[in-house]
Amino acid sequence: MEYTVVLEVAEEGGYTARCLELPSAISEGDTKAEALENIREAIELVLEVTEEQAKVLGEITKVDVASA
């Protein structure tokens, strides 16, 4: 699955990365490549935690949404 990531130059140097579809997935890196690798890991962790939380809350189902 693809996610939209915004890369921004950080004031203190390096880059920050955030996922538009998963606002809690935020990361950083010294280079663009490092920031992208780190945001991949952040997205995976957010999805893992979300799935674990969903199991506690009740029934899990998936919905397919077509993009515009």
Phi and psi in radians as a Rosetta constraint file:
Dihedral C 1 N 2 CA 2 C 2 CIRCULARHARMONIC -1.741 0.35
Dihedral N 2 CA 2 C 2 N 3 CIRCULARHARMONIC 2.525 0.35
Dihedral C 2 N 3 CA 3 C 3 CIRCULARHARMONIC -2.205 0.35
Dihedral N 3 CA 3 C 3 N 4 CIRCULARHARMONIC 2.648 0.35
Dihedral C 3 N 4 CA 4 C 4 CIRCULARHARMONIC -1.562 0.35
Dihedral N 4 CA 4 C 4 N 5 CIRCULARHARMONIC 2.175 0.35
Dihedral C 4 N 5 CA 5 C 5 CIRCULARHARMONIC -2.094 0.35
Dihedral N 5 CA 5 C 5 N 6 CIRCULARHARMONIC 2.344 0.35
Dihedral C 5 N 6 CA 6 C 6 CIRCULARHARMONIC -1.802 0.35
Dihedral N 6 CA 6 C 6 N 7 CIRCULARHARMONIC 2.154 0.35
Dihedral C 6 N 7 CA 7 C 7 CIRCULARHARMONIC -1.809 0.35
Dihedral N 7 CA 7 C 7 N 8 CIRCULARHARMONIC 2.291 0.35
Dihedral C 7 N 8 CA 8 C 8 CIRCULARHARMONIC -2.309 0.35
Dihedral N 8 CA 8 C 8 N 9 CIRCULARHARMONIC 2.522 0.35
Dihedral C 8 N 9 CA 9 C 9 CIRCULARHARMONIC -1.246 0.35
Dihedral N 9 CA 9 C 9 N 10 CIRCULARHARMONIC 2.221 0.35
Dihedral C 9 N 10 CA 10 C 10 CIRCULARHARMONIC -1.445 0.35
Dihedral N 10 CA 10 C 10 N 11 CIRCULARHARMONIC 2.503 0.35
Dihedral C 10 N 11 CA 11 C 11 CIRCULARHARMONIC -1.031 0.35
Dihedral N 11 CA 11 C 11 N 12 CIRCULARHARMONIC -0.632 0.35
Dihedral C 11 N 12 CA 12 C 12 CIRCULARHARMONIC -1.499 0.35
Dihedral N 12 CA 12 C 12 N 13 CIRCULARHARMONIC 0.065 0.35
Dihedral C 12 N 13 CA 13 C 13 CIRCULARHARMONIC 1.878 0.35
Dihedral N 13 CA 13 C 13 N 14 CIRCULARHARMONIC 2.735 0.35
Dihedral C 13 N 14 CA 14 C 14 CIRCULARHARMONIC 1.386 0.35
Dihedral N 14 CA 14 C 14 N 15 CIRCULARHARMONIC -2.767 0.35
Dihedral C 14 N 15 CA 15 C 15 CIRCULARHARMONIC -2.382 0.35
Dihedral N 15 CA 15 C 15 N 16 CIRCULARHARMONIC 2.578 0.35
Dihedral C 15 N 16 CA 16 C 16 CIRCULARHARMONIC -1.868 0.35
Dihedral N 16 CA 16 C 16 N 17 CIRCULARHARMONIC 2.619 0.35
Dihedral C 16 N 17 CA 17 C 17 CIRCULARHARMONIC -2.346 0.35
Dihedral N 17 CA 17 C 17 N 18 CIRCULARHARMONIC 2.380 0.35
Dihedral C 17 N 18 CA 18 C 18 CIRCULARHARMONIC -2.449 0.35
Dihedral N 18 CA 18 C 18 N 19 CIRCULARHARMONIC 2.556 0.35
Dihedral C 18 N 19 CA 19 C 19 CIRCULARHARMONIC -1.682 0.35
Dihedral N 19 CA 19 C 19 N 20 CIRCULARHARMONIC 2.159 0.35
Dihedral C 19 N 20 CA 20 C 20 CIRCULARHARMONIC -1.179 0.35
Dihedral N 20 CA 20 C 20 N 21 CIRCULARHARMONIC -0.620 0.35
Dihedral C 20 N 21 CA 21 C 21 CIRCULARHARMONIC -1.356 0.35
Dihedral N 21 CA 21 C 21 N 22 CIRCULARHARMONIC -0.425 0.35
Dihedral C 21 N 22 CA 22 C 22 CIRCULARHARMONIC -2.229 0.35
Dihedral N 22 CA 22 C 22 N 23 CIRCULARHARMONIC 1.481 0.35
Dihedral C 22 N 23 CA 23 C 23 CIRCULARHARMONIC -0.974 0.35
Dihedral N 23 CA 23 C 23 N 24 CIRCULARHARMONIC -0.417 0.35
Dihedral C 23 N 24 CA 24 C 24 CIRCULARHARMONIC -1.439 0.35
Dihedral N 24 CA 24 C 24 N 25 CIRCULARHARMONIC -0.086 0.35
Dihedral C 24 N 25 CA 25 C 25 CIRCULARHARMONIC -1.595 0.35
Dihedral N 25 CA 25 C 25 N 26 CIRCULARHARMONIC 1.764 0.35
Dihedral C 25 N 26 CA 26 C 26 CIRCULARHARMONIC -2.339 0.35
Dihedral N 26 CA 26 C 26 N 27 CIRCULARHARMONIC 2.468 0.35
Dihedral C 26 N 27 CA 27 C 27 CIRCULARHARMONIC -2.675 0.35
Dihedral N 27 CA 27 C 27 N 28 CIRCULARHARMONIC -3.022 0.35
Dihedral C 27 N 28 CA 28 C 28 CIRCULARHARMONIC -2.711 0.35
Dihedral N 28 CA 28 C 28 N 29 CIRCULARHARMONIC 2.971 0.35
Dihedral C 28 N 29 CA 29 C 29 CIRCULARHARMONIC -2.936 0.35
Dihedral N 29 CA 29 C 29 N 30 CIRCULARHARMONIC 2.786 0.35
Dihedral C 29 N 30 CA 30 C 30 CIRCULARHARMONIC -1.251 0.35
Dihedral N 30 CA 30 C 30 N 31 CIRCULARHARMONIC -0.508 0.35
Dihedral C 30 N 31 CA 31 C 31 CIRCULARHARMONIC -2.189 0.35
Dihedral N 31 CA 31 C 31 N 32 CIRCULARHARMONIC 2.910 0.35
Dihedral C 31 N 32 CA 32 C 32 CIRCULARHARMONIC -1.034 0.35
Dihedral N 32 CA 32 C 32 N 33 CIRCULARHARMONIC -0.779 0.35
Dihedral C 32 N 33 CA 33 C 33 CIRCULARHARMONIC -1.066 0.35
Dihedral N 33 CA 33 C 33 N 34 CIRCULARHARMONIC -0.742 0.35
Dihedral C 33 N 34 CA 34 C 34 CIRCULARHARMONIC -1.168 0.35
Dihedral N 34 CA 34 C 34 N 35 CIRCULARHARMONIC -0.723 0.35
Dihedral C 34 N 35 CA 35 C 35 CIRCULARHARMONIC -1.093 0.35
Dihedral N 35 CA 35 C 35 N 36 CIRCULARHARMONIC -0.706 0.35
Dihedral C 35 N 36 CA 36 C 36 CIRCULARHARMONIC -1.168 0.35
Dihedral N 36 CA 36 C 36 N 37 CIRCULARHARMONIC -0.705 0.35
Dihedral C 36 N 37 CA 37 C 37 CIRCULARHARMONIC -1.137 0.35
Dihedral N 37 CA 37 C 37 N 38 CIRCULARHARMONIC -0.727 0.35
Dihedral C 37 N 38 CA 38 C 38 CIRCULARHARMONIC -1.164 0.35
Dihedral N 38 CA 38 C 38 N 39 CIRCULARHARMONIC -0.650 0.35
Dihedral C 38 N 39 CA 39 C 39 CIRCULARHARMONIC -1.233 0.35
Dihedral N 39 CA 39 C 39 N 40 CIRCULARHARMONIC -0.563 0.35
Dihedral C 39 N 40 CA 40 C 40 CIRCULARHARMONIC -1.017 0.35
Dihedral N 40 CA 40 C 40 N 41 CIRCULARHARMONIC -0.814 0.35
Dihedral C 40 N 41 CA 41 C 41 CIRCULARHARMONIC -1.116 0.35
Dihedral N 41 CA 41 C 41 N 42 CIRCULARHARMONIC -0.713 0.35
Dihedral C 41 N 42 CA 42 C 42 CIRCULARHARMONIC -1.099 0.35
Dihedral N 42 CA 42 C 42 N 43 CIRCULARHARMONIC -0.747 0.35
Dihedral C 42 N 43 CA 43 C 43 CIRCULARHARMONIC -1.075 0.35
Dihedral N 43 CA 43 C 43 N 44 CIRCULARHARMONIC -0.802 0.35
Dihedral C 43 N 44 CA 44 C 44 CIRCULARHARMONIC -1.031 0.35
Dihedral N 44 CA 44 C 44 N 45 CIRCULARHARMONIC -0.746 0.35
Dihedral C 44 N 45 CA 45 C 45 CIRCULARHARMONIC -1.152 0.35
Dihedral N 45 CA 45 C 45 N 46 CIRCULARHARMONIC -0.741 0.35
Dihedral C 45 N 46 CA 46 C 46 CIRCULARHARMONIC -1.079 0.35
Dihedral N 46 CA 46 C 46 N 47 CIRCULARHARMONIC -0.763 0.35
Dihedral C 46 N 47 CA 47 C 47 CIRCULARHARMONIC -1.130 0.35
Dihedral N 47 CA 47 C 47 N 48 CIRCULARHARMONIC -0.683 0.35
Dihedral C 47 N 48 CA 48 C 48 CIRCULARHARMONIC -1.107 0.35
Dihedral N 48 CA 48 C 48 N 49 CIRCULARHARMONIC -0.826 0.35
Dihedral C 48 N 49 CA 49 C 49 CIRCULARHARMONIC -1.120 0.35
Dihedral N 49 CA 49 C 49 N 50 CIRCULARHARMONIC -0.735 0.35
Dihedral C 49 N 50 CA 50 C 50 CIRCULARHARMONIC -1.069 0.35
Dihedral N 50 CA 50 C 50 N 51 CIRCULARHARMONIC -0.725 0.35
Dihedral C 50 N 51 CA 51 C 51 CIRCULARHARMONIC -1.132 0.35
Dihedral N 51 CA 51 C 51 N 52 CIRCULARHARMONIC -0.735 0.35
Dihedral C 51 N 52 CA 52 C 52 CIRCULARHARMONIC -1.104 0.35
Dihedral N 52 CA 52 C 52 N 53 CIRCULARHARMONIC -0.730 0.35
Dihedral C 52 N 53 CA 53 C 53 CIRCULARHARMONIC -1.136 0.35
Dihedral N 53 CA 53 C 53 N 54 CIRCULARHARMONIC -0.670 0.35
Dihedral C 53 N 54 CA 54 C 54 CIRCULARHARMONIC -1.116 0.35
Dihedral N 54 CA 54 C 54 N 55 CIRCULARHARMONIC -0.645 0.35
Dihedral C 54 N 55 CA 55 C 55 CIRCULARHARMONIC -1.077 0.35
Dihedral N 55 CA 55 C 55 N 56 CIRCULARHARMONIC -0.624 0.35
Dihedral C 55 N 56 CA 56 C 56 CIRCULARHARMONIC -1.268 0.35
Dihedral N 56 CA 56 C 56 N 57 CIRCULARHARMONIC -0.608 0.35
Dihedral C 56 N 57 CA 57 C 57 CIRCULARHARMONIC -1.379 0.35
Dihedral N 57 CA 57 C 57 N 58 CIRCULARHARMONIC -0.471 0.35
Dihedral C 57 N 58 CA 58 C 58 CIRCULARHARMONIC 2.621 0.35
Dihedral N 58 CA 58 C 58 N 59 CIRCULARHARMONIC -2.668 0.35
Dihedral C 58 N 59 CA 59 C 59 CIRCULARHARMONIC -1.083 0.35
Dihedral N 59 CA 59 C 59 N 60 CIRCULARHARMONIC 2.424 0.35
Dihedral C 59 N 60 CA 60 C 60 CIRCULARHARMONIC -1.928 0.35
Dihedral N 60 CA 60 C 60 N 61 CIRCULARHARMONIC 2.308 0.35
Dihedral C 60 N 61 CA 61 C 61 CIRCULARHARMONIC -2.509 0.35
Dihedral N 61 CA 61 C 61 N 62 CIRCULARHARMONIC 2.812 0.35
Dihedral C 61 N 62 CA 62 C 62 CIRCULARHARMONIC -2.025 0.35
Dihedral N 62 CA 62 C 62 N 63 CIRCULARHARMONIC 2.554 0.35
Dihedral C 62 N 63 CA 63 C 63 CIRCULARHARMONIC -2.178 0.35
Dihedral N 63 CA 63 C 63 N 64 CIRCULARHARMONIC 2.275 0.35
Dihedral C 63 N 64 CA 64 C 64 CIRCULARHARMONIC -1.600 0.35
Dihedral N 64 CA 64 C 64 N 65 CIRCULARHARMONIC 2.198 0.35
Dihedral C 64 N 65 CA 65 C 65 CIRCULARHARMONIC -2.104 0.35
Dihedral N 65 CA 65 C 65 N 66 CIRCULARHARMONIC 2.128 0.35
Dihedral C 65 N 66 CA 66 C 66 CIRCULARHARMONIC -1.336 0.35
Dihedral N 66 CA 66 C 66 N 67 CIRCULARHARMONIC 2.434 0.35
Dihedral C 66 N 67 CA 67 C 67 CIRCULARHARMONIC -1.461 0.35
Dihedral N 67 CA 67 C 67 N 68 CIRCULARHARMONIC 2.704 0.35
